[in-house]
Amino acid sequence: MTMERSAGHEKPAGGGPAGEETEGADPEYTKGVASFVERFAADLNAAGLQRMPSRVFACLLASEDGALSSAQLAQRLRISPAAVSGAVRYLSQVHLISRERLPGSRREQYRVDQDVWYRSLTNRDQMYRRWEQTLQCGIDAVGPSTMAAERLAETSAFMAFLEEQMARLLDGWHAHRAVSGRPLETDLPRRRGDATT
C-alpha cells in the first residue's frame, strides 16, 4: 500500500471506486496519478526545482482542468496550506503557473497552462537579454582589458547566442503547433470555469 507523509506522519492511500485506490476523497486523484505526480516531481527536483514547488506543479499538470484550489492541492498532496502557499508563490514568480479568481467567489485557484513550457521559455529569453545587459555593465566595472572582463564577455556572448537560438526555437515550435492543428494556449478560447479577463 502506498504511504504518504503528512505533517510528519505517514498515511496510507485511501480506497477508491471499482477497487482502484485514490488519494484522499478525490476520485480523480487515483493511486496511479499520485504515483506519477511524485515521480515527475522527483525528476523536476533532480533538475534543480525545489521539492514542494515540484510536487505542486506536477499535481496541477496532471489535473483534468489544469487548475486546483489551495485546499485541493493540500488535500491531494497531503501538505499544509502554508506549504501550498510557499510553493505557488515560487511557481508564480518563475511563470510556471498563474493565479485566477474563481467566478463569483473571492477564492483563488492556480492554473498551469497547456503551453506552460512555451511561456516559461519565452520569459527565459527575456532573462537572457537582461543578463547580457548586466554582464556588459560588469565588463565596464572590472575594466575592459582584464581577465575578468574576458570571462564576462564570453558569458555575455553566450547569453546573446542563447537568446538568438531560443527565439528561433520558440518560433519553430509555434509554427509546428499551427501546422499540426493544435494551437498554443494563447490561441485557444477560455475554458469553462476560467476567470474572465
N, C-alpha and C positions, 0 to 999 in steps of 0.2 A: 504494500500500500504506500502511496506517495505521502511523504511527510513534508510539511511546510512550516517555516518559522513564523511566529507572530509574537511580537513583544517579548522575544527571548525564549518563547516556548514553541515546541513542535506540535503541529496539529495534523491529524490525518485528513486526507481529502474526503469530502462527503460523498454519499451515494447519489446517483442521478437517475433520470428516467431510462427505461428499457435496459436496465443493468449497466448503463455507462456511468462511470464516476464523474462527478462535476466538482469544481472548486466552489465551496460555499453553497449558496442557494441560487446561483446564477446558472440557468440551464445552458446558456451559450458558452460559458467558460468550462468546457469539459476538461477531463484529465489530459487528453491529448493536446488541447490548446495550451493548457497551463505548462505542459512539458516543453512545447515549442517556445513559449514565451521565455522560460528560464534558460533554455539552450541558446536562443538568439541573444538574450540579454548577456549571457556569459561571453558570446562571441564579440559583442559590442564592448563589453568591459575589457576583454583582452586587447581590443584595438585602441583602448585609451579612454573610452567614455566611462564616466563614473557609474558605480554599480546600480544605485537606486534609479537614476535617470534612465539607465539601460533597461531596467525592468519595466518602468512606466512606459517608455517609448515602445518596447516590444508588445506590451499589453494593448496599447492603443492601435498599433499596427495590425494586430490580429483580431480586433473587434469588428463586428459586422458593419457598423456605420463609420468606423474610424474616429469615433468620439465617445468619451465617457466622462462622467462627473467625478469629482474628487471622491465622493462616497463609493462610487462603483470601483474606482481604482483601488481604494483602500480595501474594499471587500475582496476583490479578485486576487490582489497580491498579498493580502493579509498583512498590511502595514498600517502605520498610524497616519492620521490626517496630516500631521506635521511632516512626515516623510514624503507624502504626496506633494505637499506644498513646496518643499525644497526642490524636489525633482522636477516639477512642472515649471518652476521659476527658472531653473537652469536650462531646461529644454526650450523654453520660450526665448531665452537670451541667445541661444545658438540657432534659432529659427528652425527647429525641428518640429515644433508643434505651435498651434495658435490657440488663443482663448476666445470663447464666444459665449454670449449670454443666452440661456435657454429662453425661447419665445414665451412671453407672458410671465416671466419669473426673474427674480434677482440672482438666481443661482447661475454659476458658470459651468461650462464643460470644456474639455480640452480635446482638440482635434489634430489628427495627423492627416495631411492631405495626400491625395493619390500621387501627386508629383513632388513629394517631400524632398526627394534627393535632388531633383532639378532645382527646386527653390534653394535648398541648402547650398548647392554648389554655385548657384548664381550669387548668393551672399558671400561665398568664399572668394569668388572672383573679385568682388569689391574689396575684400580683406587684403588680397594680394596687392591691389593697387595702393591701398593705404600703407601697407608695409614697405612697398617700394619707395614711396614718398618719404616715409620716416627714415629709411636707410640712407637716402640721399642727404637728409639733414645730418645723419650720423657721420657721413663722409666729410661734410663741411666741418663738423665738430672736432674730429680727430686729425684733420689736416689731409689734403689730397695726396701728399707724397709719402704717406706712412703705410706700414704693413697692414695696420688695422683698416685703413681706407681701401686697400686692395681686397681684403676679406669682405668688407661691407659692400663694395662694388660688385663682387662676384655674387653675393647673396641677392643684391638688388637686381642684377641681370637675370638671375634665376627666377625671381618673382615676376619680372616682366615677361619672361618666357612662359611661365605657368599661366599668367593672365591671358596671354595671347592664345595659347593652346586650349585653355579652358573655354574661352569664348567660342572657338571653333567646335569643340566637343559638344557644348550645350546647343549650339545652332544645329549641329548634326543630329542630335537626339531629338530636338523639336521637329525637324524635318522627317525623321524616321517615324515618329509617332503619328504625324499627319498622314504619311503615306500608308501606314498600317491601319488607318481608320480609327485609331484610339488616341484622341486628342489629350493634351495635358489638362490637369485640373483647372487651370486658368481659363480654358476654352469651354468648360462644361457649365451648364446651368446649376444654380444652387440646388442641393438635395432637400428632400423633405426633412423638416426639423431643424434646418440650418437657420442661424440668426440672419435677419435681413440686414442688408447693407445700405 
